[in-house]
């Protein structure tokens, strides 16, 4: 399974604000689907768009063909984040740190720079986040 780092925001509804801050200050590019930016921290808008996709889009329906449609918010939340939210939730960033993917390197570098600013402590729930120190010391 590996080792994961999960960064929790103090308030999940801050995810869009923090994503915009990271995009503007650290030049991170986000993919955009159906008018929704898919940023570093998972937003409610991202969840809603993903749920719409699996329920309404033909490609989305192919992703989970054994589930009857429509898939409820509760079921999809459980599928997406796992039991007891082991892979995060709305307002989190989760990445595998035991084997870093190439596409995560720029985000990790941006988070390392962001961690040196006063805003980091304003937005990030340091106590609740997991393996944060390890993520912030990764050399890439």
N, CA and C atoms as an extended XYZ file, in Angstrom:
420
Properties=species:S:1:pos:R:3:atomname:S:1:resname:S:1:resid:I:1 pbc="F F F"
N         0.822       -1.191        0.000 N   UNK     1
C         0.000        0.000        0.000 CA  UNK     1
C         0.865        1.253        0.000 C   UNK     1
N         1.873        1.297        0.833 N   UNK     2
C         2.758        2.446        0.839 CA  UNK     2
C         2.444        3.448        1.921 C   UNK     2
N         3.245        4.496        1.974 N   UNK     3
C         3.082        5.564        2.951 CA  UNK     3
C         2.501        6.785        2.251 C   UNK     3
N         1.476        7.351        2.863 N   UNK     4
C         0.797        8.518        2.303 CA  UNK     4
C         0.954        9.710        3.227 C   UNK     4
N         0.935       10.877        2.634 N   UNK     5
C         0.845       12.122        3.375 CA  UNK     5
C        -0.518       12.720        3.061 C   UNK     5
N        -1.225       13.096        4.097 N   UNK     6
C        -2.518       13.774        3.924 CA  UNK     6
C        -2.425       15.111        4.635 C   UNK     6
N        -2.652       16.171        3.881 N   UNK     7
C        -2.645       17.511        4.454 CA  UNK     7
C        -4.087       17.980        4.564 C   UNK     7
N        -4.483       18.329        5.772 N   UNK     8
C        -5.830       18.821        6.041 CA  UNK     8
C        -5.815       20.333        6.176 C   UNK     8
N        -6.769       20.967        5.554 N   UNK     9
C        -6.968       22.390        5.789 CA  UNK     9
C        -7.718       22.557        7.101 C   UNK     9
N        -7.559       23.720        7.725 N   UNK    10
C        -8.288       23.982        8.973 CA  UNK    10
C        -9.798       23.935        8.743 C   UNK    10
N       -10.218       24.436        7.575 N   UNK    11
C       -11.630       24.412        7.200 CA  UNK    11
C       -11.726       23.907        5.763 C   UNK    11
N       -12.488       22.840        5.511 N   UNK    12
C       -12.584       22.288        4.154 CA  UNK    12
C       -13.040       23.298        3.107 C   UNK    12
N       -13.883       24.235        3.507 N   UNK    13
C       -14.392       25.219        2.546 CA  UNK    13
C       -13.317       26.206        2.082 C   UNK    13
N       -12.128       26.149        2.673 N   UNK    14
C       -11.012       27.002        2.246 CA  UNK    14
C       -10.270       26.426        1.039 C   UNK    14
N       -10.635       25.243        0.588 N   UNK    15
C        -9.878       24.552       -0.460 CA  UNK    15
C        -9.751       25.379       -1.738 C   UNK    15
N       -10.829       25.984       -2.195 N   UNK    16
C       -10.765       26.782       -3.421 CA  UNK    16
C        -9.837       27.975       -3.231 C   UNK    16
N        -9.942       28.630       -2.094 N   UNK    17
C        -9.091       29.782       -1.791 CA  UNK    17
C        -7.607       29.396       -1.778 C   UNK    17
N        -7.280       28.283       -1.129 N   UNK    18
C        -5.889       27.835       -1.060 CA  UNK    18
C        -5.406       27.385       -2.439 C   UNK    18
N        -6.257       26.701       -3.196 N   UNK    19
C        -5.876       26.299       -4.555 CA  UNK    19
C        -5.552       27.520       -5.414 C   UNK    19
N        -6.366       28.566       -5.300 N   UNK    20
C        -6.108       29.796       -6.057 CA  UNK    20
C        -4.795       30.446       -5.623 C   UNK    20
N        -4.539       30.462       -4.331 N   UNK    21
C        -3.292       31.016       -3.806 CA  UNK    21
C        -2.094       30.243       -4.357 C   UNK    21
N        -2.157       28.932       -4.348 N   UNK    22
C        -1.052       28.111       -4.854 CA  UNK    22
C        -0.867       28.310       -6.362 C   UNK    22
N        -1.965       28.422       -7.069 N   UNK    23
C        -1.911       28.616       -8.521 CA  UNK    23
C        -1.255       29.959       -8.856 C   UNK    23
N        -1.665       31.000       -8.156 N   UNK    24
C        -1.164       32.347       -8.436 CA  UNK    24
C         0.278       32.562       -7.974 C   UNK    24
N         0.628       32.026       -6.814 N   UNK    25
C         1.945       32.302       -6.227 CA  UNK    25
C         3.030       31.291       -6.577 C   UNK    25
N         2.631       30.092       -6.983 N   UNK    26
C         3.626       29.041       -7.223 CA  UNK    26
C         3.500       28.429       -8.626 C   UNK    26
N         2.733       29.099       -9.479 N   UNK    27
C         2.614       28.726      -10.897 CA  UNK    27
C         2.232       27.267      -11.131 C   UNK    27
N         1.354       26.758      -10.314 N   UNK    28
C         0.854       25.400      -10.527 CA  UNK    28
C        -0.282       25.480      -11.537 C   UNK    28
N        -0.252       24.597      -12.517 N   UNK    29
C        -1.323       24.559      -13.512 CA  UNK    29
C        -2.308       23.462      -13.139 C   UNK    29
N        -3.579       23.801      -13.200 N   UNK    30
C        -4.633       22.840      -12.871 CA  UNK    30
C        -5.357       22.413      -14.134 C   UNK    30
N        -5.804       21.170      -14.124 N   UNK    31
C        -6.666       20.705      -15.199 CA  UNK    31
C        -8.063       21.226      -14.899 C   UNK    31
N        -8.816       21.472      -15.935 N   UNK    32
C       -10.163       22.021      -15.785 CA  UNK    32
C       -11.133       21.115      -16.535 C   UNK    32
N       -12.169       20.681      -15.844 N   UNK    33
C       -13.199       19.841      -16.432 CA  UNK    33
C       -14.566       20.440      -16.137 C   UNK    33
N       -15.326       20.633      -17.194 N   UNK    34
C       -16.694       21.111      -17.057 CA  UNK    34
C       -16.784       22.365      -16.175 C   UNK    34
N       -15.794       23.254      -16.334 N   UNK    35
C       -15.800       24.512      -15.593 CA  UNK    35
C       -15.240       24.441      -14.190 C   UNK    35
N       -14.680       23.293      -13.790 N   UNK    36
C       -14.159       23.131      -12.438 CA  UNK    36
C       -12.648       22.909      -12.503 C   UNK    36
N       -11.896       23.749      -11.776 N   UNK    37
C       -10.448       23.556      -11.660 CA  UNK    37
C       -10.182       22.415      -10.682 C   UNK    37
N        -9.329       21.480      -11.104 N   UNK    38
C        -8.922       20.378      -10.227 CA  UNK    38
C        -7.578       20.743       -9.619 C   UNK    38
N        -7.650       21.397       -8.453 N   UNK    39
C        -6.479       21.922       -7.787 CA  UNK    39
C        -5.820       20.931       -6.854 C   UNK    39
N        -4.921       21.433       -6.042 N   UNK    40
C        -4.159       20.615       -5.109 CA  UNK    40
C        -5.083       20.040       -4.034 C   UNK    40
N        -5.845       20.894       -3.391 N   UNK    41
C        -6.750       20.447       -2.331 CA  UNK    41
C        -8.116       20.127       -2.928 C   UNK    41
N        -8.682       19.019       -2.473 N   UNK    42
C        -9.954       18.546       -3.013 CA  UNK    42
C       -11.079       19.456       -2.534 C   UNK    42
N       -11.863       19.959       -3.492 N   UNK    43
C       -12.951       20.886       -3.181 CA  UNK    43
C       -14.300       20.203       -3.299 C   UNK    43
N       -15.312       20.836       -2.731 N   UNK    44
C       -16.676       20.338       -2.875 CA  UNK    44
C       -17.087       20.352       -4.342 C   UNK    44
N       -16.643       21.354       -5.083 N   UNK    45
C       -16.973       21.449       -6.513 CA  UNK    45
C       -16.361       20.286       -7.296 C   UNK    45
N       -15.159       19.880       -6.931 N   UNK    46
C       -14.522       18.730       -7.578 CA  UNK    46
C       -15.319       17.455       -7.284 C   UNK    46
N       -15.719       17.284       -6.040 N   UNK    47
C       -16.520       16.120       -5.671 CA  UNK    47
C       -17.830       16.098       -6.457 C   UNK    47
N       -18.516       17.244       -6.503 N   UNK    48
C       -19.802       17.317       -7.204 CA  UNK    48
C       -19.644       17.017       -8.694 C   UNK    48
N       -18.575       17.517       -9.308 N   UNK    49
C       -18.338       17.257      -10.724 CA  UNK    49
C       -17.988       15.789      -10.958 C   UNK    49
N       -17.179       15.205      -10.083 N   UNK    50
C       -16.858       13.779      -10.207 CA  UNK    50
C       -18.113       12.924      -10.089 C   UNK    50
N       -18.975       13.269       -9.147 N   UNK    51
C       -20.224       12.518       -8.962 CA  UNK    51
C       -21.129       12.667      -10.178 C   UNK    51
N       -21.225       13.879      -10.709 N   UNK    52
C       -22.014       14.095      -11.925 CA  UNK    52
C       -21.455       13.249      -13.061 C   UNK    52
N       -20.138       13.232      -13.184 N   UNK    53
C       -19.472       12.485      -14.249 CA  UNK    53
C       -19.801       10.989      -14.172 C   UNK    53
N       -19.680       10.382      -12.993 N   UNK    54
C       -19.935        8.936      -12.885 CA  UNK    54
C       -21.405        8.595      -13.034 C   UNK    54
N       -22.275        9.556      -12.791 N   UNK    55
C       -23.706        9.284      -12.913 CA  UNK    55
C       -24.281        9.621      -14.285 C   UNK    55
N       -23.692       10.595      -14.986 N   UNK    56
C       -24.308       11.099      -16.215 CA  UNK    56
C       -23.499       10.882      -17.479 C   UNK    56
N       -22.194       10.869      -17.386 N   UNK    57
C       -21.340       10.754      -18.571 CA  UNK    57
C       -21.136        9.278      -18.926 C   UNK    57
N       -21.150        8.954      -20.202 N   UNK    58
C       -20.978        7.562      -20.625 CA  UNK    58
C       -19.626        7.005      -20.192 C   UNK    58
N       -18.562        7.801      -20.295 N   UNK    59
C       -17.245        7.347      -19.832 CA  UNK    59
C       -17.247        7.152      -18.320 C   UNK    59
N       -17.913        8.032      -17.614 N   UNK    60
C       -18.003        7.919      -16.161 CA  UNK    60
C       -18.759        6.681      -15.727 C   UNK    60
N       -19.820        6.368      -16.422 N   UNK    61
C       -20.593        5.161      -16.105 CA  UNK    61
C       -19.760        3.904      -16.330 C   UNK    61
N       -18.850        3.951      -17.289 N   UNK    62
C       -17.982        2.805      -17.564 CA  UNK    62
C       -16.974        2.576      -16.435 C   UNK    62
N       -16.647        3.635      -15.678 N   UNK    63
C       -15.673        3.504      -14.591 CA  UNK    63
C       -16.153        2.570      -13.484 C   UNK    63
N       -17.397        2.626      -13.161 N   UNK    64
C       -17.963        1.790      -12.091 CA  UNK    64
C       -19.206        1.063      -12.611 C   UNK    64
N       -19.026        0.167      -13.578 N   UNK    65
C       -20.181       -0.433      -14.244 CA  UNK    65
C       -21.042       -1.316      -13.340 C   UNK    65
N       -20.490       -1.826      -12.269 N   UNK    66
C       -21.236       -2.725      -11.392 CA  UNK    66
C       -22.114       -1.986      -10.374 C   UNK    66
N       -22.059       -0.638      -10.366 N   UNK    67
C       -22.914        0.137       -9.470 CA  UNK    67
C       -24.138        0.634      -10.209 C   UNK    67
N       -25.288        0.470       -9.569 N   UNK    68
C       -26.538        0.976      -10.124 CA  UNK    68
C       -26.518        2.511      -10.053 C   UNK    68
N       -27.005        3.130      -11.107 N   UNK    69
C       -27.065        4.589      -11.158 CA  UNK    69
C       -28.448        5.072      -10.771 C   UNK    69
N       -28.570        6.217      -10.152 N   UNK    70
C       -27.469        7.101       -9.747 CA  UNK    70
C       -26.775        6.608       -8.478 C   UNK    70
N       -25.481        6.824       -8.428 N   UNK    71
C       -24.712        6.538       -7.221 CA  UNK    71
C       -24.953        7.704       -6.270 C   UNK    71
N       -25.267        7.401       -5.030 N   UNK    72
C       -25.555        8.461       -4.055 CA  UNK    72
C       -24.268        9.173       -3.630 C   UNK    72
N       -24.433       10.368       -3.083 N   UNK    73
C       -23.290       11.124       -2.563 CA  UNK    73
C       -22.551       10.315       -1.499 C   UNK    73
N       -23.312        9.666       -0.625 N   UNK    74
C       -22.707        8.911        0.465 CA  UNK    74
C       -21.884        7.729       -0.052 C   UNK    74
N       -22.447        6.998       -1.010 N   UNK    75
C       -21.727        5.851       -1.573 CA  UNK    75
C       -20.482        6.313       -2.309 C   UNK    75
N       -20.617        7.358       -3.104 N   UNK    76
C       -19.466        7.838       -3.862 CA  UNK    76
C       -18.376        8.368       -2.927 C   UNK    76
N       -18.770        9.059       -1.877 N   UNK    77
C       -17.818        9.563       -0.894 CA  UNK    77
C       -17.032        8.399       -0.300 C   UNK    77
N       -17.714        7.324        0.060 N   UNK    78
C       -17.067        6.152        0.623 CA  UNK    78
C       -16.110        5.503       -0.380 C   UNK    78
N       -16.523        5.430       -1.640 N   UNK    79
C       -15.667        4.859       -2.686 CA  UNK    79
C       -14.426        5.715       -2.924 C   UNK    79
N       -14.610        7.004       -2.914 N   UNK    80
C       -13.527        7.937       -3.236 CA  UNK    80
C       -12.492        8.045       -2.118 C   UNK    80
N       -12.947        8.122       -0.894 N   UNK    81
C       -12.044        8.397        0.219 CA  UNK    81
C       -11.755        7.197        1.091 C   UNK    81
N       -12.435        6.093        0.889 N   UNK    82
C       -12.192        4.895        1.666 CA  UNK    82
C       -12.857        4.929        3.018 C   UNK    82
N       -12.805        3.799        3.697 N   UNK    83
C       -13.416        3.735        5.030 CA  UNK    83
C       -12.702        4.680        5.990 C   UNK    83
N       -13.467        5.384        6.746 N   UNK    84
C       -12.948        6.326        7.752 CA  UNK    84
C       -12.038        7.386        7.133 C   UNK    84
N       -12.265        7.702        5.865 N   UNK    85
C       -11.525        8.764        5.167 CA  UNK    85
C       -10.012        8.587        5.234 C   UNK    85
N        -9.535        7.365        5.072 N   UNK    86
C        -8.098        7.112        5.148 CA  UNK    86
C        -7.326        7.805        4.031 C   UNK    86
N        -8.000        8.173        2.944 N   UNK    87
C        -7.325        8.856        1.844 CA  UNK    87
C        -7.746       10.314        1.748 C   UNK    87
N        -8.187       10.892        2.854 N   UNK    88
C        -8.532       12.297        2.865 CA  UNK    88
C       -10.017       12.546        2.824 C   UNK    88
N       -10.383       13.744        2.355 N   UNK    89
C       -11.769       14.182        2.310 CA  UNK    89
C       -11.774       15.531        1.602 C   UNK    89
N       -12.927       16.182        1.608 N   UNK    90
C       -13.005       17.543        1.086 CA  UNK    90
C       -12.046       18.395        1.926 C   UNK    90
N       -11.246       19.225        1.268 N   UNK    91
C       -10.303       20.080        1.988 CA  UNK    91
C        -8.987       19.411        2.322 C   UNK    91
N        -8.644       18.336        1.594 N   UNK    92
C        -7.373       17.659        1.841 CA  UNK    92
C        -6.571       17.513        0.562 C   UNK    92
N        -5.296       17.267        0.752 N   UNK    93
C        -4.401       16.857       -0.332 CA  UNK    93
C        -3.755       15.568        0.136 C   UNK    93
N        -3.827       14.536       -0.670 N   UNK    94
C        -3.270       13.240       -0.320 CA  UNK    94
C        -2.327       12.795       -1.433 C   UNK    94
N        -1.140       12.352       -1.042 N   UNK    95
C        -0.189       11.839       -2.024 CA  UNK    95
C         0.628       10.714       -1.408 C   UNK    95
N         1.002        9.768       -2.239 N   UNK    96
C         1.840        8.657       -1.800 CA  UNK    96
C         3.274        9.156       -1.747 C   UNK    96
N         3.911        9.048       -0.579 N   UNK    97
C         5.276        9.554       -0.440 CA  UNK    97
C         6.314        8.438       -0.430 C   UNK    97
N         5.869        7.201       -0.384 N   UNK    98
C         6.827        6.095       -0.432 CA  UNK    98
C         7.319        5.845       -1.851 C   UNK    98
N         6.574        6.320       -2.837 N   UNK    99
C         7.023        6.279       -4.237 CA  UNK    99
C         6.327        7.432       -4.958 C   UNK    99
N         7.042        8.528       -5.084 N   UNK   100
C         6.468        9.770       -5.601 CA  UNK   100
C         6.306        9.695       -7.108 C   UNK   100
N         5.126       10.086       -7.562 N   UNK   101
C         4.849       10.132       -8.998 CA  UNK   101
C         5.417       11.425       -9.578 C   UNK   101
N         5.838       11.353      -10.811 N   UNK   102
C         6.421       12.509      -11.506 CA  UNK   102
C         5.475       13.716      -11.461 C   UNK   102
N         4.175       13.474      -11.643 N   UNK   103
C         3.211       14.578      -11.679 CA  UNK   103
C         3.006       15.259      -10.321 C   UNK   103
N         3.498       14.649       -9.242 N   UNK   104
C         3.354       15.246       -7.912 CA  UNK   104
C         4.537       16.135       -7.523 C   UNK   104
N         5.631       16.060       -8.253 N   UNK   105
C         6.852       16.775       -7.872 CA  UNK   105
C         6.638       18.284       -7.803 C   UNK   105
N         6.003       18.876       -8.804 N   UNK   106
C         5.794       20.338       -8.800 CA  UNK   106
C         4.893       20.773       -7.643 C   UNK   106
N         3.881       19.977       -7.345 N   UNK   107
C         2.991       20.299       -6.218 CA  UNK   107
C         3.760       20.230       -4.913 C   UNK   107
N         4.572       19.202       -4.747 N   UNK   108
C         5.357       19.062       -3.516 CA  UNK   108
C         6.327       20.229       -3.365 C   UNK   108
N         6.983       20.622       -4.432 N   UNK   109
C         7.891       21.782       -4.380 CA  UNK   109
C         7.135       23.044       -3.973 C   UNK   109
N         5.943       23.241       -4.537 N   UNK   110
C         5.132       24.419       -4.199 CA  UNK   110
C         4.722       24.375       -2.731 C   UNK   110
N         4.319       23.210       -2.246 N   UNK   111
C         3.928       23.083       -0.841 CA  UNK   111
C         5.118       23.326        0.086 C   UNK   111
N         6.298       22.895       -0.326 N   UNK   112
C         7.491       23.147        0.476 CA  UNK   112
C         7.756       24.649        0.590 C   UNK   112
N         7.628       25.375       -0.502 N   UNK   113
C         7.803       26.838       -0.476 CA  UNK   113
C         6.696       27.492        0.347 C   UNK   113
N         5.465       27.053        0.131 N   UNK   114
C         4.306       27.589        0.855 CA  UNK   114
C         4.468       27.379        2.357 C   UNK   114
N         5.064       26.262        2.754 N   UNK   115
C         5.208       25.947        4.189 CA  UNK   115
C         6.101       26.939        4.918 C   UNK   115
N         6.877       27.704        4.178 N   UNK   116
C         7.783       28.685        4.782 CA  UNK   116
C         7.134       30.054        4.941 C   UNK   116
N         5.834       30.150        4.623 N   UNK   117
C         5.124       31.419        4.731 CA  UNK   117
C         4.190       31.398        5.939 C   UNK   117
N         3.833       32.573        6.469 N   UNK   118
C         2.885       32.632        7.584 CA  UNK   118
C         1.494       32.094        7.212 C   UNK   118
N         1.148       32.163        5.939 N   UNK   119
C        -0.174       31.682        5.517 CA  UNK   119
C        -0.332       30.181        5.693 C   UNK   119
N         0.773       29.462        5.663 N   UNK   120
C         0.716       28.015        5.803 CA  UNK   120
C         0.034       27.628        7.116 C   UNK   120
N         0.467       28.240        8.206 N   UNK   121
C        -0.121       27.931        9.519 CA  UNK   121
C        -1.557       28.440        9.621 C   UNK   121
N        -1.881       29.462        8.859 N   UNK   122
C        -3.246       29.992        8.858 CA  UNK   122
C        -4.210       28.975        8.235 C   UNK   122
N        -3.780       28.320        7.169 N   UNK   123
C        -4.665       27.426        6.419 CA  UNK   123
C        -4.557       25.948        6.780 C   UNK   123
N        -3.369       25.481        7.136 N   UNK   124
C        -3.125       24.049        7.303 CA  UNK   124
C        -3.345       23.616        8.748 C   UNK   124
N        -4.066       22.518        8.912 N   UNK   125
C        -4.269       21.910       10.222 CA  UNK   125
C        -3.061       21.005       10.490 C   UNK   125
N        -2.071       21.555       11.165 N   UNK   126
C        -0.812       20.847       11.383 CA  UNK   126
C        -0.980       19.608       12.250 C   UNK   126
N        -1.841       19.670       13.232 N   UNK   127
C        -2.051       18.545       14.137 CA  UNK   127
C        -2.712       17.361       13.443 C   UNK   127
N        -3.676       17.639       12.608 N   UNK   128
C        -4.452       16.585       11.961 CA  UNK   128
C        -3.746       15.985       10.738 C   UNK   128
N        -2.899       16.753       10.087 N   UNK   129
C        -2.206       16.280        8.888 CA  UNK   129
C        -1.281       15.122        9.234 C   UNK   129
N        -1.106       14.224        8.277 N   UNK   130
C        -0.304       13.023        8.496 CA  UNK   130
C         0.921       13.038        7.590 C   UNK   130
N         2.058       12.690        8.175 N   UNK   131
C         3.334       12.617        7.455 CA  UNK   131
C         3.682       13.932        6.755 C   UNK   131
N         3.269       15.024        7.341 N   UNK   132
C         3.515       16.334        6.748 CA  UNK   132
C         4.995       16.684        6.759 C   UNK   132
N         5.673       16.478        7.892 N   UNK   133
C         7.104       16.801        7.968 CA  UNK   133
C         7.893       15.997        6.941 C   UNK   133
N         7.508       14.746        6.790 N   UNK   134
C         8.207       13.887        5.824 CA  UNK   134
C         8.000       14.409        4.398 C   UNK   134
N         6.780       14.816        4.076 N   UNK   135
C         6.492       15.361        2.745 CA  UNK   135
C         7.295       16.629        2.488 C   UNK   135
N         7.374       17.484        3.507 N   UNK   136
C         8.034       18.784        3.329 CA  UNK   136
C         9.554       18.684        3.291 C   UNK   136
N        10.115       17.530        3.634 N   UNK   137
C        11.573       17.366        3.587 CA  UNK   137
C        12.018       16.521        2.398 C   UNK   137
N        11.095       16.104        1.563 N   UNK   138
C        11.446       15.310        0.390 CA  UNK   138
C        12.312       16.134       -0.556 C   UNK   138
N        13.390       15.546       -0.996 N   UNK   139
C        14.262       16.192       -1.977 CA  UNK   139
C        13.882       15.709       -3.362 C   UNK   139
N        13.555       16.650       -4.245 N   UNK   140
C        13.164       16.233       -5.600 CA  UNK   140
C        14.035       16.883       -6.638 C   UNK   140
